[in-house]
Amino acid sequence: MAAIARIQELLKKPGMRYLIVGGSVYVLELIIIVVAQRLGATPVQAVALSFLVGLFVSFLMQKLFTFGDKRMHHKVVIPQVVAVTLLVIFNLGFTVGVTKLLQDVLPAVITRTLALGTTTIWNFYLYKTRIFNQDKTQETILVD
């Protein structure tokens, strides 16, 4: 029972839910890659499919589960989708830039991991304070 209580306590923290969702989506993406390739998809097709499905599932899970943002009106959801899309594009540029900058001194696996750690931190901050923030002033900005 103490373990269950500890898990429940951890799940009260958005940061822990954020990491659980991220890890779960990563596993889902890997499963999609394997299954898609077994069904005849090329590696590029499988990765593209897993990325798109992962992005969609991650958006919904971060919004609903991690940050408890149940607002589903299009005037709220569309700006959130746009913000997340722009963030993903920025993160891609950052990751490629870090890799380019450090390619002669670190392996790509390390530069990707460094970039992923960095983007994970600022994504959490932006999701919590801007994108999925349910503060009344934020809601007024998004809906008006």
C-alpha positions in Angstrom: 0.0 0.0 0.0 2.9 2.4 0.7 4.1 1.9 -2.9 0.6 2.8 -4.3 0.5 5.9 -2.1 3.9 6.9 -3.3 2.9 6.5 -7.0 -0.3 8.5 -6.4 1.8 11.2 -4.8 4.2 11.3 -7.7 1.3 11.5 -10.2 0.1 14.7 -8.6 3.2 16.4 -10.0 2.9 17.7 -13.5 6.6 17.1 -14.1 6.3 13.4 -13.3 3.2 13.1 -15.6 5.1 15.0 -18.3 8.0 12.5 -18.2 5.6 9.5 -18.1 3.7 10.8 -21.2 7.0 11.5 -23.0 8.4 8.1 -22.2 5.1 6.4 -23.2 4.9 8.2 -26.5 8.5 7.3 -27.2 7.7 3.6 -26.7 4.6 4.0 -28.8 6.7 5.5 -31.6 9.1 2.6 -31.5 6.3 0.1 -31.7 4.8 1.9 -34.7 8.1 1.9 -36.4 8.5 -1.9 -36.0 4.9 -2.7 -36.9 4.9 -0.4 -39.9 8.1 -1.9 -41.3 6.7 -5.4 -40.8 3.7 -4.3 -42.8 5.9 -3.2 -45.6 6.7 0.4 -44.9 10.2 1.7 -45.6 12.2 3.0 -42.6 11.5 6.6 -43.7 7.8 6.0 -44.0 7.7 4.1 -40.6 9.6 7.0 -38.8 7.4 9.6 -40.4 4.2 7.8 -39.4 5.5 7.2 -35.9 6.5 10.9 -35.6 3.0 12.1 -36.7 1.1 9.7 -34.5 3.5 10.4 -31.6 3.0 14.2 -32.0 -0.8 13.8 -32.0 -0.9 11.5 -29.0 1.7 13.6 -27.1 -0.3 16.8 -27.7 -3.5 15.2 -26.4 -1.9 13.5 -23.4 0.2 16.5 -22.4 -2.9 18.8 -22.7 -5.4 16.5 -20.9 -3.4 14.3 -18.6 -0.2 16.2 -17.7 -1.7 19.7 -17.4 -5.4 18.9 -17.0 -6.4 21.3 -19.7 -9.9 20.2 -20.7 -10.7 23.2 -22.8 -11.6 21.9 -26.3 -13.1 24.9 -28.0 -11.5 25.5 -31.3 -10.5 29.1 -30.2 -8.3 27.4 -27.6 -7.2 24.3 -29.3 -6.1 25.8 -32.6 -3.7 28.3 -31.1 -2.3 25.5 -28.9 -1.8 23.3 -32.0 -0.1 26.2 -33.8 2.1 26.9 -30.7 3.2 23.2 -30.4 3.9 23.0 -34.1 6.1 26.1 -34.0 7.8 24.7 -30.9 8.5 21.3 -32.7 9.9 23.2 -35.7 12.1 25.3 -33.4 13.2 22.2 -31.5 14.2 20.5 -34.8 16.3 23.5 -35.8 17.9 23.6 -32.4 18.7 19.9 -32.4 20.2 20.1 -35.9 22.2 23.2 -34.9 23.6 21.5 -31.8 24.6 18.5 -33.9 26.2 20.6 -36.5 28.1 22.7 -33.9 29.4 19.6 -32.0 29.7 17.0 -34.8 33.5 17.1 -34.7 33.8 16.6 -31.0 30.8 14.4 -29.9 29.0 11.5 -31.5 25.5 12.2 -32.9 23.9 10.1 -30.2 25.3 12.4 -27.5 24.4 15.6 -29.3 20.9 14.4 -29.8 20.6 13.4 -26.2 21.9 16.9 -25.1 19.5 18.6 -27.3 16.6 16.4 -26.2 17.4 17.1 -22.5 17.4 20.8 -23.3 14.2 20.8 -25.3 12.5 18.7 -22.7 13.1 21.3 -20.1 11.9 24.3 -22.1 9.0 22.4 -23.6 7.8 21.6 -20.1 8.1 25.3 -19.1 6.3 26.5 -22.2 3.5 23.9 -21.9 3.0 24.8 -18.2 3.2 28.5 -18.4 2.0 29.4 -21.9 0.5 26.7 -24.1 -1.7 24.7 -21.7 -1.9 27.4 -19.0 -5.5 27.7 -17.8 -5.0 31.0 -16.0 -8.0 33.3 -16.6 -5.8 36.0 -18.2 -4.3 33.4 -20.6 -7.7 32.0 -21.5 -8.9 35.6 -22.3 -6.0 36.1 -24.6 -6.7 32.8 -26.4 -10.4 33.1 -26.7 -10.9 36.8 -27.5 
